């Protein structure tokens, strides 16, 4: 474990699994506890494709972030539900294209907080900041000094909601997305991944049951529901699709559709 402050460490609950640490464990990281490994092993027994699914969700973030920086000229990003830092992170993707890019990360897990402060260091020209806020409280994000300091609301923003929405139940999910988009200017973008049971309902349903048993209830959405989050926005081709099919590269060749339980899309705010 990397150290955070004593205050951070005192908030860490090692008796229950946490989604960011389970994700870290399944992707081969080192920042988790036995309870997270146990939960991850059980989930992978239910659905052996889970590591592939998680990796492709991460790769979607890389491609979407690069697209926004390279092709749309976005220079400031708000990343909701950052999770544990696994390179490359969003600021590394964006700052490779434009070193002056600003990235504000948001999460509310003390382990993530300790790591983010230690590891999420940007370029000299750019800036990164970390907001410790509950994703059910978007005003806490928007009112944070980090957001106000790094994000210029006169310029477009890339809002990234990756691998987290399935942990936010209705109606909070729609409220969160709408509230975060509200202050962003025209020309901003939303990049989001949305958990689904459409392609492997039995296996994904059992994973969802395991998360719920660990105190992390989950909402899975069909494609129409996933698309509804982008209502009123201009979808970037190819629209709402499984994450490995969104502007795929060579890494996505041979990925089985049944291994992916996540829709992804990028859309522009008119």
N, C-alpha and C positions, 0 to 999 in steps of 0.2 A: 504493500500500500504506500502510495505517496502521501506525504503529510499535508494536512490542512491546518487550520487553527484548532485549538482545543474545543472551541465552540462548534465548529463544523463536525468534529469527530464525536462530540457528545450527542449530536442529533442522529447519528447513524444507527439504524436499527438492524442488528445482525441476526435477529430471530425470525425475520420474515423476508421473503424474496422481494427484490425490486426489479422492475422491468428493465432499467438501464443496465443493471448488473447481470441479469439473465442474458440479455443481448450480448454483453461483453463476453460472458462465458461461452456462449454458443459460437461466437465468432473467433474464439481462441485467445481472448484477452486474459489479463492477469488480475483484473480489478473487481473481484467478486468474493463472496463468502460461500461456505459449504452449502448453506440453504439455497443460494442461487444456482449452484452447480446441480444440486439435487432436483430442483424444479426444472432446470434446463434439460437434464437427462430424461426426466419423465416426459417432457414435451417432445423431445426427439424420438422417444420410443413411440409416442402416439403418431408422430409425423416425421419420418426420417429426412424429409426434404427441408425441414425448417432452417438449417444453416444456409442452404442455397437461397431460400426465400429471403432471409435476413441480409445476405450479401448483396442480392440484386436490389433490395430496397436502398442499401447504401450506395450502390453504383448509380442508381437513378439520381440520387442527390448530387453525385459528382457530375453527371452529364447535364442535369438541369442547371446546376450552378455555373458550369462552364458555358452553357448556352446563353444564360442571362448576361454573364460578364462579357463573353466574346461577341455574340451576335446582337445582343440588345443594348450593350453599353451600360448595364447596371453597375453602379459603383458602391451601393450600400445595401446591406442585407440584414434582415431580421430572421433569426433561426430559432424556431419554437420547439422545445423538447430536444435539446442538443444531444443528450445522452453522454456517455463516456467518450472522451477524445480518442478516436481511432483514425490515424492518418490515412489519406489526407482529409483534413477537416475543411469546412466550407471556406474559411478565410484563406487557406492554402490554395484551394481551387481558384477562388476569385483573384487573389493577389498575384498568382502566376500570370494571369491575363493582364491585370492592372494593379500594380503594387500599392496604389493609393486607396484601394477599396477599404471600406469600413464594414465590419460585421459585429452585430450584437447578438449574442447567444442568450437563450433563456432556458432555464430548467429550475427544478426546486428540490433536487436530491443532494444532500450534503457531500456525498462522495464525488458526485459530478462537479459540485462547486469547488471542492478542494483541487481536483484535477484540472479543471478549466482554468482556475487562477494560475496554476503552476505551468500549464502546458500550452494554453491557447495564446501564444505570443505571435503577433503579426509582424509585418514588415515595418521598417523604420518610417516609410512614407504613409502607410495605412494605419489602421487602428482596429483593435478588437476589444470588446467589453463583454462582461458576463452579468446578467440580471438574475438574481435569485428570486423567482416569482412563481406563483401557482398559475398553471395554464387555465384554470377555471376563473381567474381574475385578470382579464385582459387590461383593465385600467391600471393595475399595478405595473404591468409591463410598459404601457404607453406613458405613464407618469414617472417612470424611473429616471433618475439623473443620467444613467448610462444611455438610455434611448434618446433623451433630449439632447445630450451632448454629441452623440455620434451620428444620429439620423437627421438629415436636413429634409423636412417635409415639403420643401419647394422642388425637390428632385425625386425622380422615381426610385422606388424601393423594391427589392426582391424579398417577398415574404415566403419563407420556407417552413412548411409544416410536414415534416418527414417522419413517418413511422410512429406517430403519436396519437393520431385522431381516433384510432380504435379504442383507446383508453379513456376517451372523453365521450360520455353517453349523451344522447338527446335529452333535452334541447340545448344543453351547454355547448355541444359541438358546433352547431350552426351559429349560435350567438358569438362564440369565440372567433370564428373565421370572419363573420361580418364586422365585429367590433374592431378587429385588427386591420381589416381592409379600409375601414371608414376614413381614417385620417390620411391614408396614403394617396398621393396625387395621381392624376391620370397618367397612364404610361407605366405604372407600377405593375408588378407581376406576382401571381400566387403560384407556387410550386408545391404540390401536396401529394402524399401517398395515403391511400385509404384501404384498410383491411377488408377482405372479402372472403366469403366461404363458397364463392361461385364455382371454383375449379377443383376443389378437393374438400367437399362439404363435411364428410365424415371425419377425416383426419384433422382439419382445421377446427371443426367443432369441438373435438376432444382437447386440442391445445387451448382453445378458449375456456373450456371447463377447468383445465388445470390452472390457468391464470386466475380464474374466478376463485378457485379453491385457495389460491395464495393471496387472496384479498385484492385482486386486480381485475374487476369485471371488465368485459370487453364487448364492444358492439361491432358486428360484421355487417357490411353494407353490400347490396347488389349494385350493378353498374348504374342503374337509373338514379339510385340514391347518391352514389359517388358523384355522378355528373351534376346533381342538384347543388352541390357546394360551389360550383362555378357559374351559377345562374347570373346572367347580366354581364358576364365577362366574355372576352374573345379568346377562345381556345386556340392554342398553338397546335399545328399538326404534329402528331396524328390524333390529337384529342385525348379522350379518356381511354386508357388502355392498360393492360398489365404492365408493370414497371419495366420488365425486360424487353418490351416491345416499343418503348418510347425512345425513338432515335437511337436504336441499338448500335453497338460497336461489335468488333470481333469477339469480345468476351461473352456476348450474349448468344453466340451460336450454340445450338444444341441444348439450350435450357428448355426443360420440359414445362409446358404451360401448367401442368398439375402441381408443379413445385412452387408456384408463385401465387400467393394469396393476397396480392396487393395491387390495387389500381393506382395509376399515377397520371398526372396531367400538369401542364403549365398553361396559365391563362393570363391575358393582359387586362388590366382595368381600363375601361374606355375613358 
